[in-house]
Amino acid sequence: MTVGAPSAGAGGLTPRFVTVHGYRRCYLRAGRGPVLLLIHGIGDNARTWGPIIPELARRHTVIAPDLLGHGESDKPRGDYSVAGYACGMRDLLTVLGIERATVVGHSLGGGVAMQFAYQFPERCERLVLVSTGGVGPDLHPALRAAALPGAGTVMSLMGIPPVRLAGWAGLRTLRALHTALGRDAEDILHVCDSLGVPTARAAFLRTLRSVVDARGQAITMLDRCYLAAGMPSLIVWGDRDAVIPVDHARIAHAAMPGSRLEIFSGAGHFPHHSDPARFRRVLEDFLATTRPASHSPRQWRMLLREHGREERTPRPMDDPGIPASPTAAATTGTESTGTETNTGTETNTAIETNTAIETNYTIETKTGTVNATTAESPRSGTSRVGKPRVGASRVGERPSRGTGRGGPPDPGAPVG
């Protein structure tokens, strides 16, 4: 890890540089106090938070990085997935000597923030999602088109002056007509300008295609929202968002237990730009009126188990058209379900796969102990019973009387 010398930045903010895993990463740092990690959206950079950083830095340590492939950070041919970005944020905080932070994410950065809270809950104190991705498939058609093959060639034309001027004129027209997309014209043009460099354009396309396809957003956090229980969460959205519809805000709010929802009237996809003063007040009130989450591994496991569901493959003996095998007839005792309860009782599960399963079993008779072998075929679902061997068990085996109740499974018991 190496740290580069800072250079003068816009708006009085000083960019800093650190090398992590061999790649140079740019970030802004200001203030002292509890840590706020601000994560920008796709095609953007850390300066998107410029209007609110000075005031937030009065009471907090503010860290605003350029994601890999964005801004002044390196743009390698690498991993631009949401999970990869979350790991990058974890590693950056570690290098900077920061253990925990309140994570604020905008658009793609909101998806990274949610992934960070999911992968590293012990390092996340609060979660703030601003016009976040990762809720549902709905997305502006332009971004869906950009995820298609050949889009890179079209995007390379944006650097040609006549094409760029035409784009400016089109967006200004949309703004003059008071359209939802026109409200974010300046921010959209800023993103387009950042794609003039081939490496930045390649990183943009890799990032976009990791989360978007022709049908829209391909990743959702709704299946894991129940894990947000106990995590103070704030959702902020503009009611005129043309990139990701405001309906996603209400869906996320309903899915995240105990979350707060703030909808900015008249704002588009960048509510922290539309009304930075209000955004800062809402954020500071949230920080002042909530306590940092206290991660409990035990509670995390319980949440996963309560919402988990085991799906068992039907056994051949469960089919009424197939007679029960000798294994089933010889087995007594309770059946193992693989379900763990909150009392800490754990049972073992036998799962049949598409591979052949060989089962050794023991039958006690009046004349002695009989050992046999069944080989179950995955295709036919029937069992072949080998010739029984009468006499003592194999070396190292002990005669079995079944699993019994409450005891460990017998190695000689049948699979399933």
C-alpha positions, 0 to 999 in steps of 0.5 A: 500500500502506498499513498500519493501526494495530494493535489489541489482539487475543485471546490476546496476538496483535496484529492488523495491517492492510495494504492490497493492491490496494485491499483491507484485509487483516488478519494476525498477525505475531510473532517473528524468524527464518526465516519461517513462513506459516500459512494457515487453512481455509475459514470460519476465520481467523488465530486458528486458529493461536493455540495454537502461534504463541507457541512458534513465534515463539521461533525464527521470524517467524510470519505468519498472515493472514486470507484475503480474505473471512475474519476481519477482512480485506475481503470484496469481490465478487472472486476467491476461487479457490485460484489467486487466494488463492495470488497474494494470499499472494505479494503480501502477502509482497512488501508485507511485504518477505519473499522466501521462507517455509515455507508451512503450510496447513490444509484449504482453506489446504493447497490454497492452500499447494500452489498457492503452491508450484506457482505460485511455487516459488522463494518456497517453502522447505518445504510443510506440509499439515494435513488438506488439501483438493485430494487427492481428491473425498471430502468431508463431505456438508454441504459438498457440499450447501452448494455447491448452488444455494439453499444461501445462503438456508438458511445465512442461517437459521443466524443466527436464535437458535432455529436456532443453538441447535438446531445447538449442541444437535445438535453437542453430542449428536454430541460426547457420542456420541464421533462423528468429527464431534463431535470438531470441534464447537467449531471447526465452530460457530466457523465457523458463527458467522462466517457471520452477516454477509452479506458473509462468507457470500457470500465463503464460498459463492464460495470453496466453489463454486470448489473443491467441487460436488455430487460433492465436491472438484473440484480435485486436486493429484495430477496435479502432485505429481511437481513436489514432488520436492526440496521438503521436505514434511510431511503431518499428519492426524487419524485421526478426520477426518470432513470429509476422510478420513484416506485422503487423507493416505496418497494424498498421501504416496505421491504426493509424493516424499520427504514425511513423514506424521504421523497423530494418533490420536484427532484430527479435522479440526483436529489442531493444536487436538486436540494443539497441543503435539504438532503444534508438536513435529512441525513444529519437528522437521521444520523443524530436520531439513530444508533449505529447497528450492533452486529450479532453473528447469532442473530444473523444466523437466526434470520437466515435460518428463519427465512431459509427453507430446505427442499428435499428431493423425493425418495423412490420409496415415496412414490406409491408406484414403487415398492419400498426397498428392504432398507426402508423396511428395516429402518426404524426411529425418527426421520431427519429433516435437517431443520434447525430450531432456535433451541440449538438442536441440529440434525443431519440431512441426507440429500440424494443427487444425480450420482449413484448412491451406495448404501450399507445397511444392517438387518438383525434377525433371530439367527444373526446379523445380515449385512447387505449393500444397495446401489440406487440408480438415479435414472430408474429410482430402483434399488439393487440388493446385493447378496446378504452376508450372514455373520459378523460385521466388517472389521471396524463396524459395530452392529446397529440397532437403528438411529434411535431417538435423539442420538447421532445417525448410524453410519449403517442407516440408509440414505434419506 
